Amino acid sequence: MKAEQVIGVVGMSTMTVRPGDTSVAQGINDLPVVASNNILNLMESACSTSIIEFLDFGETTITENFKLELLGAVGVGSEIHATARCLSFENNLLVFEAEVHQNARLIATGQITRKFVERVSFMARAAAETMVAERPQTSVS
């Protein structure tokens, strides 16, 4: 993938807020508004959508870091839309700016950095790390 192919591409994603998507349902606080992790998920989905056609077979991207600014709250039943635009591509890192709207009202903004990974290698490493982490600890006497 070349930088000139992806810089400026835009992706979109939409969700309708369900009761399980709220902060109260997820134990974050006692407010029945969309939880911030769901806003981030929506932004990440828009990022992925923007570049999907440029990925080679076996290639994917994962979130490396993000910055999220919440500007408003949205209740159950509301439809929200995310857009993400690729700002840069360098050293296997894609940087996106993202926004979430409820109709014309801006709900959140963010910047997300995603890293290219080879899917099989990444999953093999994740499985190995999980096995090591879950291995019972033995004490040496």
Phi and psi in radians as a Rosetta constraint file:
Dihedral C 1 N 2 CA 2 C 2 CIRCULARHARMONIC -1.875 0.35
Dihedral N 2 CA 2 C 2 N 3 CIRCULARHARMONIC 2.568 0.35
Dihedral C 2 N 3 CA 3 C 3 CIRCULARHARMONIC -0.979 0.35
Dihedral N 3 CA 3 C 3 N 4 CIRCULARHARMONIC -0.729 0.35
Dihedral C 3 N 4 CA 4 C 4 CIRCULARHARMONIC -1.148 0.35
Dihedral N 4 CA 4 C 4 N 5 CIRCULARHARMONIC -0.324 0.35
Dihedral C 4 N 5 CA 5 C 5 CIRCULARHARMONIC -1.319 0.35
Dihedral N 5 CA 5 C 5 N 6 CIRCULARHARMONIC -0.606 0.35
Dihedral C 5 N 6 CA 6 C 6 CIRCULARHARMONIC -1.903 0.35
Dihedral N 6 CA 6 C 6 N 7 CIRCULARHARMONIC -0.401 0.35
Dihedral C 6 N 7 CA 7 C 7 CIRCULARHARMONIC -1.115 0.35
Dihedral N 7 CA 7 C 7 N 8 CIRCULARHARMONIC 2.168 0.35
Dihedral C 7 N 8 CA 8 C 8 CIRCULARHARMONIC 1.695 0.35
Dihedral N 8 CA 8 C 8 N 9 CIRCULARHARMONIC -0.213 0.35
Dihedral C 8 N 9 CA 9 C 9 CIRCULARHARMONIC -1.155 0.35
Dihedral N 9 CA 9 C 9 N 10 CIRCULARHARMONIC 2.601 0.35
Dihedral C 9 N 10 CA 10 C 10 CIRCULARHARMONIC -2.163 0.35
Dihedral N 10 CA 10 C 10 N 11 CIRCULARHARMONIC 2.418 0.35
Dihedral C 10 N 11 CA 11 C 11 CIRCULARHARMONIC -2.171 0.35
Dihedral N 11 CA 11 C 11 N 12 CIRCULARHARMONIC 2.729 0.35
Dihedral C 11 N 12 CA 12 C 12 CIRCULARHARMONIC -2.349 0.35
Dihedral N 12 CA 12 C 12 N 13 CIRCULARHARMONIC 2.671 0.35
Dihedral C 12 N 13 CA 13 C 13 CIRCULARHARMONIC -2.638 0.35
Dihedral N 13 CA 13 C 13 N 14 CIRCULARHARMONIC 2.591 0.35
Dihedral C 13 N 14 CA 14 C 14 CIRCULARHARMONIC -2.337 0.35
Dihedral N 14 CA 14 C 14 N 15 CIRCULARHARMONIC 2.562 0.35
Dihedral C 14 N 15 CA 15 C 15 CIRCULARHARMONIC -2.554 0.35
Dihedral N 15 CA 15 C 15 N 16 CIRCULARHARMONIC 2.680 0.35
Dihedral C 15 N 16 CA 16 C 16 CIRCULARHARMONIC -1.837 0.35
Dihedral N 16 CA 16 C 16 N 17 CIRCULARHARMONIC 2.224 0.35
Dihedral C 16 N 17 CA 17 C 17 CIRCULARHARMONIC -1.211 0.35
Dihedral N 17 CA 17 C 17 N 18 CIRCULARHARMONIC 2.139 0.35
Dihedral C 17 N 18 CA 18 C 18 CIRCULARHARMONIC -1.841 0.35
Dihedral N 18 CA 18 C 18 N 19 CIRCULARHARMONIC 2.876 0.35
Dihedral C 18 N 19 CA 19 C 19 CIRCULARHARMONIC -0.953 0.35
Dihedral N 19 CA 19 C 19 N 20 CIRCULARHARMONIC -0.656 0.35
Dihedral C 19 N 20 CA 20 C 20 CIRCULARHARMONIC -1.251 0.35
Dihedral N 20 CA 20 C 20 N 21 CIRCULARHARMONIC -0.217 0.35
Dihedral C 20 N 21 CA 21 C 21 CIRCULARHARMONIC -1.514 0.35
Dihedral N 21 CA 21 C 21 N 22 CIRCULARHARMONIC -0.026 0.35
Dihedral C 21 N 22 CA 22 C 22 CIRCULARHARMONIC -1.529 0.35
Dihedral N 22 CA 22 C 22 N 23 CIRCULARHARMONIC 2.795 0.35
Dihedral C 22 N 23 CA 23 C 23 CIRCULARHARMONIC -1.064 0.35
Dihedral N 23 CA 23 C 23 N 24 CIRCULARHARMONIC -0.703 0.35
Dihedral C 23 N 24 CA 24 C 24 CIRCULARHARMONIC -1.145 0.35
Dihedral N 24 CA 24 C 24 N 25 CIRCULARHARMONIC -0.717 0.35
Dihedral C 24 N 25 CA 25 C 25 CIRCULARHARMONIC -1.142 0.35
Dihedral N 25 CA 25 C 25 N 26 CIRCULARHARMONIC -0.520 0.35
Dihedral C 25 N 26 CA 26 C 26 CIRCULARHARMONIC -1.677 0.35
Dihedral N 26 CA 26 C 26 N 27 CIRCULARHARMONIC 0.086 0.35
Dihedral C 26 N 27 CA 27 C 27 CIRCULARHARMONIC 1.284 0.35
Dihedral N 27 CA 27 C 27 N 28 CIRCULARHARMONIC 0.379 0.35
Dihedral C 27 N 28 CA 28 C 28 CIRCULARHARMONIC -1.450 0.35
Dihedral N 28 CA 28 C 28 N 29 CIRCULARHARMONIC -0.780 0.35
Dihedral C 28 N 29 CA 29 C 29 CIRCULARHARMONIC -2.781 0.35
Dihedral N 29 CA 29 C 29 N 30 CIRCULARHARMONIC -2.919 0.35
Dihedral C 29 N 30 CA 30 C 30 CIRCULARHARMONIC -1.831 0.35
Dihedral N 30 CA 30 C 30 N 31 CIRCULARHARMONIC 0.450 0.35
Dihedral C 30 N 31 CA 31 C 31 CIRCULARHARMONIC -1.820 0.35
Dihedral N 31 CA 31 C 31 N 32 CIRCULARHARMONIC 2.280 0.35
Dihedral C 31 N 32 CA 32 C 32 CIRCULARHARMONIC -1.469 0.35
Dihedral N 32 CA 32 C 32 N 33 CIRCULARHARMONIC 1.025 0.35
Dihedral C 32 N 33 CA 33 C 33 CIRCULARHARMONIC -2.128 0.35
Dihedral N 33 CA 33 C 33 N 34 CIRCULARHARMONIC 2.784 0.35
Dihedral C 33 N 34 CA 34 C 34 CIRCULARHARMONIC -0.967 0.35
Dihedral N 34 CA 34 C 34 N 35 CIRCULARHARMONIC 2.323 0.35
Dihedral C 34 N 35 CA 35 C 35 CIRCULARHARMONIC -1.305 0.35
Dihedral N 35 CA 35 C 35 N 36 CIRCULARHARMONIC 2.580 0.35
Dihedral C 35 N 36 CA 36 C 36 CIRCULARHARMONIC -1.056 0.35
Dihedral N 36 CA 36 C 36 N 37 CIRCULARHARMONIC -0.575 0.35
Dihedral C 36 N 37 CA 37 C 37 CIRCULARHARMONIC -1.113 0.35
Dihedral N 37 CA 37 C 37 N 38 CIRCULARHARMONIC -0.552 0.35
Dihedral C 37 N 38 CA 38 C 38 CIRCULARHARMONIC -1.263 0.35
Dihedral N 38 CA 38 C 38 N 39 CIRCULARHARMONIC -0.562 0.35
Dihedral C 38 N 39 CA 39 C 39 CIRCULARHARMONIC -1.149 0.35
Dihedral N 39 CA 39 C 39 N 40 CIRCULARHARMONIC -0.773 0.35
Dihedral C 39 N 40 CA 40 C 40 CIRCULARHARMONIC -1.086 0.35
Dihedral N 40 CA 40 C 40 N 41 CIRCULARHARMONIC -0.771 0.35
Dihedral C 40 N 41 CA 41 C 41 CIRCULARHARMONIC -1.001 0.35
Dihedral N 41 CA 41 C 41 N 42 CIRCULARHARMONIC -0.719 0.35
Dihedral C 41 N 42 CA 42 C 42 CIRCULARHARMONIC -1.122 0.35
Dihedral N 42 CA 42 C 42 N 43 CIRCULARHARMONIC -0.733 0.35
Dihedral C 42 N 43 CA 43 C 43 CIRCULARHARMONIC -1.103 0.35
Dihedral N 43 CA 43 C 43 N 44 CIRCULARHARMONIC -0.766 0.35
Dihedral C 43 N 44 CA 44 C 44 CIRCULARHARMONIC -1.088 0.35
Dihedral N 44 CA 44 C 44 N 45 CIRCULARHARMONIC -0.682 0.35
Dihedral C 44 N 45 CA 45 C 45 CIRCULARHARMONIC -1.074 0.35
Dihedral N 45 CA 45 C 45 N 46 CIRCULARHARMONIC -0.727 0.35
Dihedral C 45 N 46 CA 46 C 46 CIRCULARHARMONIC -1.117 0.35
Dihedral N 46 CA 46 C 46 N 47 CIRCULARHARMONIC -0.687 0.35
Dihedral C 46 N 47 CA 47 C 47 CIRCULARHARMONIC -1.053 0.35
Dihedral N 47 CA 47 C 47 N 48 CIRCULARHARMONIC -0.868 0.35
Dihedral C 47 N 48 CA 48 C 48 CIRCULARHARMONIC -1.073 0.35
Dihedral N 48 CA 48 C 48 N 49 CIRCULARHARMONIC -0.727 0.35
Dihedral C 48 N 49 CA 49 C 49 CIRCULARHARMONIC -1.056 0.35
Dihedral N 49 CA 49 C 49 N 50 CIRCULARHARMONIC -0.627 0.35
Dihedral C 49 N 50 CA 50 C 50 CIRCULARHARMONIC -1.153 0.35
Dihedral N 50 CA 50 C 50 N 51 CIRCULARHARMONIC -0.509 0.35
Dihedral C 50 N 51 CA 51 C 51 CIRCULARHARMONIC -1.990 0.35
Dihedral N 51 CA 51 C 51 N 52 CIRCULARHARMONIC 0.000 0.35
Dihedral C 51 N 52 CA 52 C 52 CIRCULARHARMONIC -0.921 0.35
Dihedral N 52 CA 52 C 52 N 53 CIRCULARHARMONIC -0.687 0.35
Dihedral C 52 N 53 CA 53 C 53 CIRCULARHARMONIC -1.265 0.35
Dihedral N 53 CA 53 C 53 N 54 CIRCULARHARMONIC -0.223 0.35
Dihedral C 53 N 54 CA 54 C 54 CIRCULARHARMONIC -1.693 0.35
Dihedral N 54 CA 54 C 54 N 55 CIRCULARHARMONIC -0.112 0.35
Dihedral C 54 N 55 CA 55 C 55 CIRCULARHARMONIC -1.367 0.35
Dihedral N 55 CA 55 C 55 N 56 CIRCULARHARMONIC 2.454 0.35
Dihedral C 55 N 56 CA 56 C 56 CIRCULARHARMONIC -1.414 0.35
Dihedral N 56 CA 56 C 56 N 57 CIRCULARHARMONIC 2.846 0.35
Dihedral C 56 N 57 CA 57 C 57 CIRCULARHARMONIC -0.989 0.35
Dihedral N 57 CA 57 C 57 N 58 CIRCULARHARMONIC 2.301 0.35
Dihedral C 57 N 58 CA 58 C 58 CIRCULARHARMONIC 1.471 0.35
Dihedral N 58 CA 58 C 58 N 59 CIRCULARHARMONIC -0.036 0.35
Dihedral C 58 N 59 CA 59 C 59 CIRCULARHARMONIC -1.754 0.35
Dihedral N 59 CA 59 C 59 N 60 CIRCULARHARMONIC 2.540 0.35
Dihedral C 59 N 60 CA 60 C 60 CIRCULARHARMONIC -2.639 0.35
Dihedral N 60 CA 60 C 60 N 61 CIRCULARHARMONIC 3.132 0.35
Dihedral C 60 N 61 CA 61 C 61 CIRCULARHARMONIC -2.224 0.35
Dihedral N 61 CA 61 C 61 N 62 CIRCULARHARMONIC 2.645 0.35
Dihedral C 61 N 62 CA 62 C 62 CIRCULARHARMONIC -2.247 0.35
Dihedral N 62 CA 62 C 62 N 63 CIRCULARHARMONIC 2.677 0.35
Dihedral C 62 N 63 CA 63 C 63 CIRCULARHARMONIC -1.291 0.35
Dihedral N 63 CA 63 C 63 N 64 CIRCULARHARMONIC 2.231 0.35
Dihedral C 63 N 64 CA 64 C 64 CIRCULARHARMONIC -1.693 0.35
Dihedral N 64 CA 64 C 64 N 65 CIRCULARHARMONIC -0.743 0.35
Dihedral C 64 N 65 CA 65 C 65 CIRCULARHARMONIC -2.785 0.35
Dihedral N 65 CA 65 C 65 N 66 CIRCULARHARMONIC 2.904 0.35
Dihedral C 65 N 66 CA 66 C 66 CIRCULARHARMONIC -2.708 0.35
Dihedral N 66 CA 66 C 66 N 67 CIRCULARHARMONIC 2.763 0.35
Dihedral C 66 N 67 CA 67 C 67 CIRCULARHARMONIC -2.288 0.35
Dihedral N 67 CA 67 C 67 N 68 CIRCULARHARMONIC 2.254 0.35
Dihedral C 67 N 68 CA 68 C 68 CIRCULARHARMONIC -2.239 0.35
Dihedral N 68 CA 68 C 68 N 69 CIRCULARHARMONIC 2.280 0.35
Dihedral C 68 N 69 CA 69 C 69 CIRCULARHARMONIC -2.097 0.35
Dihedral N 69 CA 69 C 69 N 70 CIRCULARHARMONIC 2.058 0.35
Dihedral C 69 N 70 CA 70 C 70 CIRCULARHARMONIC -1.601 0.35
Dihedral N 70 CA 70 C 70 N 71 CIRCULARHARMONIC 2.219 0.35
Dihedral C 70 N 71 CA 71 C 71 CIRCULARHARMONIC -1.989 0.35
Dihedral N 71 CA 71 C 71 N 72 CIRCULARHARMONIC -0.216 0.35
Dihedral C 71 N 72 CA 72 C 72 CIRCULARHARMONIC -2.838 0.35
Dihedral N 72 CA 72 C 72 N 73 CIRCULARHARMONIC 2.973 0.35
Dihedral C 72 N 73 CA 73 C 73 CIRCULARHARMONIC -2.046 0.35
Dihedral N 73 CA 73 C 73 N 74 CIRCULARHARMONIC 2.659 0.35
Dihedral C 73 N 74 CA 74 C 74 CIRCULARHARMONIC -2.375 0.35
Dihedral N 74 CA 74 C 74 N 75 CIRCULARHARMONIC 2.338 0.35
Dihedral C 74 N 75 CA 75 C 75 CIRCULARHARMONIC -1.608 0.35
Dihedral N 75 CA 75 C 75 N 76 CIRCULARHARMONIC 3.078 0.35
Dihedral C 75 N 76 CA 76 C 76 CIRCULARHARMONIC -1.046 0.35
Dihedral N 76 CA 76 C 76 N 77 CIRCULARHARMONIC 2.425 0.35
Dihedral C 76 N 77 CA 77 C 77 CIRCULARHARMONIC 1.618 0.35
Dihedral N 77 CA 77 C 77 N 78 CIRCULARHARMONIC -0.224 0.35
Dihedral C 77 N 78 CA 78 C 78 CIRCULARHARMONIC -1.369 0.35
Dihedral N 78 CA 78 C 78 N 79 CIRCULARHARMONIC 2.540 0.35
Dihedral C 78 N 79 CA 79 C 79 CIRCULARHARMONIC -1.759 0.35
Dihedral N 79 CA 79 C 79 N 80 CIRCULARHARMONIC 2.266 0.35
Dihedral C 79 N 80 CA 80 C 80 CIRCULARHARMONIC -2.160 0.35
Dihedral N 80 CA 80 C 80 N 81 CIRCULARHARMONIC 2.643 0.35
Dihedral C 80 N 81 CA 81 C 81 CIRCULARHARMONIC -2.243 0.35
Dihedral N 81 CA 81 C 81 N 82 CIRCULARHARMONIC 2.346 0.35
Dihedral C 81 N 82 CA 82 C 82 CIRCULARHARMONIC -1.954 0.35
Dihedral N 82 CA 82 C 82 N 83 CIRCULARHARMONIC 2.510 0.35
Dihedral C 82 N 83 CA 83 C 83 CIRCULARHARMONIC -2.204 0.35
Dihedral N 83 CA 83 C 83 N 84 CIRCULARHARMONIC 2.542 0.35
Dihedral C 83 N 84 CA 84 C 84 CIRCULARHARMONIC -2.385 0.35
Dihedral N 84 CA 84 C 84 N 85 CIRCULARHARMONIC 2.404 0.35
Dihedral C 84 N 85 CA 85 C 85 CIRCULARHARMONIC -2.200 0.35
Dihedral N 85 CA 85 C 85 N 86 CIRCULARHARMONIC 2.297 0.35
Dihedral C 85 N 86 CA 86 C 86 CIRCULARHARMONIC -1.309 0.35
Dihedral N 86 CA 86 C 86 N 87 CIRCULARHARMONIC 2.145 0.35
Dihedral C 86 N 87 CA 87 C 87 CIRCULARHARMONIC -1.637 0.35
Dihedral N 87 CA 87 C 87 N 88 CIRCULARHARMONIC -0.634 0.35
Dihedral C 87 N 88 CA 88 C 88 CIRCULARHARMONIC -2.722 0.35
Dihedral N 88 CA 88 C 88 N 89 CIRCULARHARMONIC 2.778 0.35
Dihedral C 88 N 89 CA 89 C 89 CIRCULARHARMONIC -2.514 0.35
Dihedral N 89 CA 89 C 89 N 90 CIRCULARHARMONIC 1.950 0.35
Dihedral C 89 N 90 CA 90 C 90 CIRCULARHARMONIC -2.690 0.35
Dihedral N 90 CA 90 C 90 N 91 CIRCULARHARMONIC 2.400 0.35
Dihedral C 90 N 91 CA 91 C 91 CIRCULARHARMONIC 0.930 0.35
Dihedral N 91 CA 91 C 91 N 92 CIRCULARHARMONIC 0.786 0.35
Dihedral C 91 N 92 CA 92 C 92 CIRCULARHARMONIC 1.136 0.35
Dihedral N 92 CA 92 C 92 N 93 CIRCULARHARMONIC 0.274 0.35
Dihedral C 92 N 93 CA 93 C 93 CIRCULARHARMONIC -2.013 0.35
Dihedral N 93 CA 93 C 93 N 94 CIRCULARHARMONIC 2.300 0.35
Dihedral C 93 N 94 CA 94 C 94 CIRCULARHARMONIC -1.889 0.35
Dihedral N 94 CA 94 C 94 N 95 CIRCULARHARMONIC 2.289 0.35
Dihedral C 94 N 95 CA 95 C 95 CIRCULARHARMONIC -1.956 0.35
Dihedral N 95 CA 95 C 95 N 96 CIRCULARHARMONIC 2.266 0.35
Dihedral C 95 N 96 CA 96 C 96 CIRCULARHARMONIC -2.122 0.35
Dihedral N 96 CA 96 C 96 N 97 CIRCULARHARMONIC 2.580 0.35
Dihedral C 96 N 97 CA 97 C 97 CIRCULARHARMONIC -1.835 0.35
Dihedral N 97 CA 97 C 97 N 98 CIRCULARHARMONIC 2.450 0.35
Dihedral C 97 N 98 CA 98 C 98 CIRCULARHARMONIC -2.379 0.35
Dihedral N 98 CA 98 C 98 N 99 CIRCULARHARMONIC 2.655 0.35
Dihedral C 98 N 99 CA 99 C 99 CIRCULARHARMONIC -2.434 0.35
Dihedral N 99 CA 99 C 99 N 100 CIRCULARHARMONIC 2.612 0.35
Dihedral C 99 N 100 CA 100 C 100 CIRCULARHARMONIC -2.152 0.35
Dihedral N 100 CA 100 C 100 N 101 CIRCULARHARMONIC 2.298 0.35
Dihedral C 100 N 101 CA 101 C 101 CIRCULARHARMONIC -2.170 0.35
Dihedral N 101 CA 101 C 101 N 102 CIRCULARHARMONIC 2.616 0.35
Dihedral C 101 N 102 CA 102 C 102 CIRCULARHARMONIC -1.966 0.35
Dihedral N 102 CA 102 C 102 N 103 CIRCULARHARMONIC 1.832 0.35
Dihedral C 102 N 103 CA 103 C 103 CIRCULARHARMONIC 0.957 0.35
Dihedral N 103 CA 103 C 103 N 104 CIRCULARHARMONIC -2.153 0.35
Dihedral C 103 N 104 CA 104 C 104 CIRCULARHARMONIC -1.549 0.35
Dihedral N 104 CA 104 C 104 N 105 CIRCULARHARMONIC -0.145 0.35
Dihedral C 104 N 105 CA 105 C 105 CIRCULARHARMONIC -1.437 0.35
Dihedral N 105 CA 105 C 105 N 106 CIRCULARHARMONIC 2.180 0.35
Dihedral C 105 N 106 CA 106 C 106 CIRCULARHARMONIC -1.349 0.35
Dihedral N 106 CA 106 C 106 N 107 CIRCULARHARMONIC 2.153 0.35
Dihedral C 106 N 107 CA 107 C 107 CIRCULARHARMONIC -1.744 0.35
Dihedral N 107 CA 107 C 107 N 108 CIRCULARHARMONIC -0.683 0.35
Dihedral C 107 N 108 CA 108 C 108 CIRCULARHARMONIC -2.755 0.35
Dihedral N 108 CA 108 C 108 N 109 CIRCULARHARMONIC 2.669 0.35
Dihedral C 108 N 109 CA 109 C 109 CIRCULARHARMONIC -2.253 0.35
Dihedral N 109 CA 109 C 109 N 110 CIRCULARHARMONIC 2.778 0.35
Dihedral C 109 N 110 CA 110 C 110 CIRCULARHARMONIC -2.901 0.35
Dihedral N 110 CA 110 C 110 N 111 CIRCULARHARMONIC 2.920 0.35
Dihedral C 110 N 111 CA 111 C 111 CIRCULARHARMONIC -2.248 0.35
Dihedral N 111 CA 111 C 111 N 112 CIRCULARHARMONIC 2.267 0.35
Dihedral C 111 N 112 CA 112 C 112 CIRCULARHARMONIC -2.213 0.35
Dihedral N 112 CA 112 C 112 N 113 CIRCULARHARMONIC 2.294 0.35
Dihedral C 112 N 113 CA 113 C 113 CIRCULARHARMONIC -1.883 0.35
Dihedral N 113 CA 113 C 113 N 114 CIRCULARHARMONIC 2.189 0.35
Dihedral C 113 N 114 CA 114 C 114 CIRCULARHARMONIC -2.064 0.35
Dihedral N 114 CA 114 C 114 N 115 CIRCULARHARMONIC 2.522 0.35
Dihedral C 114 N 115 CA 115 C 115 CIRCULARHARMONIC -1.993 0.35
Dihedral N 115 CA 115 C 115 N 116 CIRCULARHARMONIC 2.428 0.35
Dihedral C 115 N 116 CA 116 C 116 CIRCULARHARMONIC -1.276 0.35
Dihedral N 116 CA 116 C 116 N 117 CIRCULARHARMONIC 2.378 0.35
Dihedral C 116 N 117 CA 117 C 117 CIRCULARHARMONIC -2.422 0.35
Dihedral N 117 CA 117 C 117 N 118 CIRCULARHARMONIC 2.720 0.35
Dihedral C 117 N 118 CA 118 C 118 CIRCULARHARMONIC -1.532 0.35
Dihedral N 118 CA 118 C 118 N 119 CIRCULARHARMONIC 2.139 0.35
Dihedral C 118 N 119 CA 119 C 119 CIRCULARHARMONIC -0.962 0.35
Dihedral N 119 CA 119 C 119 N 120 CIRCULARHARMONIC -0.891 0.35
Dihedral C 119 N 120 CA 120 C 120 CIRCULARHARMONIC -1.138 0.35
Dihedral N 120 CA 120 C 120 N 121 CIRCULARHARMONIC -0.796 0.35
Dihedral C 120 N 121 CA 121 C 121 CIRCULARHARMONIC -1.083 0.35
Dihedral N 121 CA 121 C 121 N 122 CIRCULARHARMONIC -0.738 0.35
Dihedral C 121 N 122 CA 122 C 122 CIRCULARHARMONIC -1.090 0.35
Dihedral N 122 CA 122 C 122 N 123 CIRCULARHARMONIC -0.805 0.35
Dihedral C 122 N 123 CA 123 C 123 CIRCULARHARMONIC -1.183 0.35
Dihedral N 123 CA 123 C 123 N 124 CIRCULARHARMONIC -0.635 0.35
Dihedral C 123 N 124 CA 124 C 124 CIRCULARHARMONIC -1.109 0.35
Dihedral N 124 CA 124 C 124 N 125 CIRCULARHARMONIC -0.756 0.35
Dihedral C 124 N 125 CA 125 C 125 CIRCULARHARMONIC -1.125 0.35
Dihedral N 125 CA 125 C 125 N 126 CIRCULARHARMONIC -0.736 0.35
Dihedral C 125 N 126 CA 126 C 126 CIRCULARHARMONIC -1.096 0.35
Dihedral N 126 CA 126 C 126 N 127 CIRCULARHARMONIC -0.731 0.35
Dihedral C 126 N 127 CA 127 C 127 CIRCULARHARMONIC -1.124 0.35
Dihedral N 127 CA 127 C 127 N 128 CIRCULARHARMONIC -0.763 0.35
Dihedral C 127 N 128 CA 128 C 128 CIRCULARHARMONIC -1.116 0.35
Dihedral N 128 CA 128 C 128 N 129 CIRCULARHARMONIC -0.767 0.35
Dihedral C 128 N 129 CA 129 C 129 CIRCULARHARMONIC -1.129 0.35
Dihedral N 129 CA 129 C 129 N 130 CIRCULARHARMONIC -0.631 0.35
Dihedral C 129 N 130 CA 130 C 130 CIRCULARHARMONIC -1.152 0.35
Dihedral N 130 CA 130 C 130 N 131 CIRCULARHARMONIC -0.760 0.35
Dihedral C 130 N 131 CA 131 C 131 CIRCULARHARMONIC -1.087 0.35
Dihedral N 131 CA 131 C 131 N 132 CIRCULARHARMONIC -0.751 0.35
Dihedral C 131 N 132 CA 132 C 132 CIRCULARHARMONIC -1.126 0.35
Dihedral N 132 CA 132 C 132 N 133 CIRCULARHARMONIC -0.758 0.35
Dihedral C 132 N 133 CA 133 C 133 CIRCULARHARMONIC -1.154 0.35
Dihedral N 133 CA 133 C 133 N 134 CIRCULARHARMONIC -0.528 0.35
Dihedral C 133 N 134 CA 134 C 134 CIRCULARHARMONIC -1.620 0.35
Dihedral N 134 CA 134 C 134 N 135 CIRCULARHARMONIC -0.051 0.35
Dihedral C 134 N 135 CA 135 C 135 CIRCULARHARMONIC -1.161 0.35
Dihedral N 135 CA 135 C 135 N 136 CIRCULARHARMONIC 2.323 0.35
Dihedral C 135 N 136 CA 136 C 136 CIRCULARHARMONIC -1.062 0.35
Dihedral N 136 CA 136 C 136 N 137 CIRCULARHARMONIC 2.408 0.35
Dihedral C 136 N 137 CA 137 C 137 CIRCULARHARMONIC -1.387 0.35
Dihedral N 137 CA 137 C 137 N 138 CIRCULARHARMONIC 2.332 0.35
Dihedral C 137 N 138 CA 138 C 138 CIRCULARHARMONIC -1.906 0.35
Dihedral N 138 CA 138 C 138 N 139 CIRCULARHARMONIC 2.456 0.35
Dihedral C 138 N 139 CA 139 C 139 CIRCULARHARMONIC -1.691 0.35
Dihedral N 139 CA 139 C 139 N 140 CIRCULARHARMONIC 2.521 0.35
Dihedral C 139 N 140 CA 140 C 140 CIRCULARHARMONIC -1.719 0.35
Dihedral N 140 CA 140 C 140 N 141 CIRCULARHARMONIC 2.213 0.35
